[in-house]
């Protein structure tokens, strides 16, 4: 009887030890998974930031050159999502995993970036605009440049868009034009196209709106270009 009692006690202690070991092992796995997830997210952010720095370095490089100069470079994209845009001299990049990175250039920038991941060959040209000198970023894609001009009026935003390829020739384009609040909430959006490569028109907005972010999306080529308007 005493032997059976001891055996039962030993079995309980053995099961208890196994249970504790399993709990420790499970906790270890959870910590490992959390650390892997954190490192993975950090690596993604670092990729976006490095991509932004590559673009900014190119912009700053061309800023000291004469108008019409071209600077070629390459960058690795981890995959971007909307909105990834240029606003003044701020380049905001937002990844597929919602990890955002913002970098600052020394000169106003304008251009388009692909949303898909991969290695891209790009160029930056320095142009003279009504608002001063601007670095225009282009890619070796069917549509490499979107030149955007907006004017905010009471109740609408007038736009004048030009779509160019890498040879600076107009390109037939279908696109979405969206006005967003700074928090990315949509104010209004239209889908339209141009056969000539140039699109002029008005986008209706509530009269109370005093500033917005305009976003041009060319879904066929997964390209985007954004610009602040006020």
N, C-alpha and C positions, 0 to 999 in steps of 0.2 A: 504494500500500500504506500509506504514511504517512498519506495523506488518510483512508482507511477507518479507520485506527487512531484518528485524532483525532476523526472522526465518532462512533465507538463510545464513546470516552471522554466526549465531549460529551453523548451520549445517557444514559450512566450517571450523569453529574453532574446532568443535567436530571431524571431519574427520582428520584435521591436527594433533590434539592431539593423535588420534588413530594411525596415521602414524608414529609420533615420537616414540610412545610407542613400535610399532612393530620394528622400526629400532634399538631401544635400546635393545629390547629382542633378536633380531637377532645377534647383536654385542655381547651380553652376551653369547649366544650359541656358537658363533665362538670362543670366548676366552676360554670357557669351553672345547670345542673340542680340541683346540690347547694344553691346559694344560694337558688334558687327554692323548693326543698323546705323549707329552713330557714325562710325568710321566711313561707312558707305555714303551717308548723307554729306559728311564733311568732304569726302573726296569729290562728290558731285559739285558741291559749292566751289571747291578749289578749281575744278575744271572750268566752271563758268567765269570765275574771277580771272583766271589766267587767259581765257578767251577775250574777256573785256580788256585786259591789259594789253594784249597783242593789238587789238583794234585801236586803243587809245595811243599806244606807242606810234602806230602808223599815222594817226591823226596829228599828233604833236610833231612828228617828223616832217610831214608835208607843210605844217604851219609856217615853218621858217623858209619855205621855198617860194618861188614866184607863181602867180596865178597860171593855171594850165599844167603845172607839174603833176606827175603821176608817181605814186609809190606803191610797189607790189609787195605783198606779204601773204602768209598762210596762217590759218588758225584751226584748232581742233574744237569742234562743237559737241557737247555731250547731249544735245537735243534741247530745243527751246520751245516755249509755249507763249501764248498771248497773255499780257503784252510784253514784247521785247522791242524797245523802241528808243529813238534818239530824241531828246527834248532839250534844246539849247546845246549846252556842252556836257550834258549828263547822258551817259549811255546806261540804260536799265536793261538787264538781262534776266529773264525768268525761265527756269528750267522746267522740264516735264514733271519733275518731282517737287515743284513749287519752291525751289531753293533760289532765292533772288540774290543777285549781286549788282551793285551799281559802281561805276567808275567815272572819273571826271577827266575831260580833255581840256586843252587850252584854247580850243576854237570850236565854233558851232559845227555840228555834224548833221548829216542827212544820209539816209540810205536804207537798204533792205538786208535782212538776214534770213537764212533758211531755218525752218523749225526742226528739220531732221538732223540727226547726228552725223558726224563724219569729218574728214579733213577737207578744208575748202581753200581754194586759191582766190585771193581777193586783191583789189587795188583801191587806192584812195587818190582822188584828184582834187586839186584846190581850185575852187570857182569863186567868181565875184558875183555877189547878189545884192539886192537893194538894201538888205540889212547888214551888209559887210561880207567879209570873206568866209567861205564855208567849205569844210572838207566833205566831199561826197564819196560815200563808200559804195563800191560795186563788186559784184561777184561774177564769175564766168558762168552765168546761167542765162536761160532765154530772156529773162528780164533782170537787168543788173542795176537799174537806177529808177527811182521814182522821185521826180522833182515835184514838190508840193508847195502850193501857195494857197493860204486860207485867209479870209477876212471875216471877223466876227461882227455881225449886225444884230439889231433887235429882232428876235424871232427866227433868225436863220444864219447859217455860215456859208459864205460863198467859197467855192473851191476851183482851183485850176491845177490839174494834175497832168504830168507828162511821164509816159512810160518808155524807157529806152533800153536797148540791149547793150552788150559790152562794146559795140562799135558806135555807140551814141546815136543809133538810128531808132525812130519811133516804132513801137511794137503794138500790134492789135492785142487788146487785153480785156478780160472780164474780171471784175473786182467787187469787193464789198467795201463801202466807206461807212465808218462808224464814228459817232461822237460819244465819248465816255466822260463820266465824272472822274475826278482824280482817284476815287476809290474803285475804279473799273466798272461801275454800274453804267449800263447802256442808257444813253439819252435818246438816240435815234440811229437807225442804220438803213442803208439802201444797198441794193445789188444792181449794178449797171455795167456797161461795157463801152469800149471805144474802138472803132476800126482804124482811126488815124493815129492812135497812140497818145492823143490829147483829149482830156475830158474836162469840161467846164459846166458848172451848175450850182445849185443851192441845196443845202440840207436843212430842213426845218427843225427848229429846236424851241423849247419854251422861252418866252420873252424874259423870264427871270434868270436865265443862264448867262453868266458873265465870263466864264472860262471853261474850256473843255480840252480833252486830249483827243485828237483825230487819229484814227487808225485805218490804214489802207491794208486790206488783206487780199492777196492774190492766191486763192486756194489751189489753183492748178499747179503752181510752182512752190506752194508752201512758203511764201515769202510775206513779210510784214514790214510796214514802215509806219512809224507814229510820230506825231509832232504836237507840241503844246500850242494852244490857240487861246488868246484872251483879247 
